[in-house]
Amino acid sequence: MKKIFFIFCLLGVVLPYYHLINFLQENNWSMTGFLDQLYSNHAISMITMDITVAASSFLVFLIYQFSNKKIKAKCFVKYIVSLFIVGFSLSLPLYLYDNYKK
């Protein structure tokens, strides 16, 4: 299972950044219009809201785990940084990778 979670960590970085880089190339390396396109139609809005709720829930879970001393400060920072720098697509698989027990 750990290998699978590791593969998801890699995919969680590569796939979103592939699309971000393509967006930036198409827009002369400008983020202008990025937020507008997040809500450009109902299908994209649904996916955006789904990820927003899932990532927010995970953030609350991490804060709860940290406040109850179930995860160490170093790991807490690692998950928070990965959540805000890369996204939920890395942060959750990284958490699962670190906490998987056979």
HUTAVEN-V252874 format. One record per backbone hydrogen bond with DSSP energy under -0.5 kcal/mol. CO is the residue of the C=O (numbers start at 1). NH is the residue of the N-H. E is the energy in kcal/mol with one decimal. If there is no record, write none. Layout:
{{CO NH E} {CO NH E}}
This chain:
{{1 5 -2.6} {2 6 -2.3} {3 7 -2.3} {4 8 -2.3} {5 9 -1.9} {6 10 -2.2} {7 11 -2.7} {8 12 -2.4} {9 13 -0.8} {10 13 -1.0} {10 14 -2.8} {11 15 -2.0} {11 16 -0.5} {13 17 -1.7} {14 18 -2.2} {15 19 -1.6} {16 20 -2.2} {17 21 -2.7} {18 22 -1.9} {19 23 -2.4} {20 24 -2.7} {21 25 -2.6} {22 26 -2.1} {23 27 -1.2} {24 29 -3.8} {24 30 -0.5} {25 28 -1.0} {27 30 -1.0} {31 34 -2.4} {33 37 -1.8} {34 38 -1.0} {35 39 -0.6} {36 39 -0.9} {37 40 -1.2} {41 45 -2.5} {42 46 -2.3} {43 47 -1.8} {44 48 -2.6} {45 49 -2.7} {46 50 -2.3} {47 51 -2.4} {48 52 -2.3} {49 53 -2.6} {50 54 -2.3} {51 55 -3.0} {52 56 -2.3} {53 57 -2.4} {54 58 -2.2} {55 59 -2.3} {56 60 -2.3} {57 61 -2.4} {58 62 -2.7} {59 63 -2.4} {60 64 -2.5} {61 65 -2.9} {62 66 -2.6} {63 67 -2.7} {64 68 -1.7} {65 70 -3.2} {65 71 -0.8} {66 69 -1.7} {72 76 -2.6} {73 77 -2.6} {74 78 -1.9} {75 79 -2.5} {76 80 -2.4} {77 81 -2.9} {78 82 -2.1} {79 83 -1.9} {80 84 -2.3} {81 85 -2.7} {82 86 -1.4} {82 87 -3.0} {87 90 -1.5} {87 91 -2.4} {88 92 -1.8} {90 94 -2.4} {91 95 -2.3} {92 96 -2.7} {93 97 -2.7} {94 98 -2.5} {95 99 -1.8} {96 100 -0.8} {97 100 -0.6}}
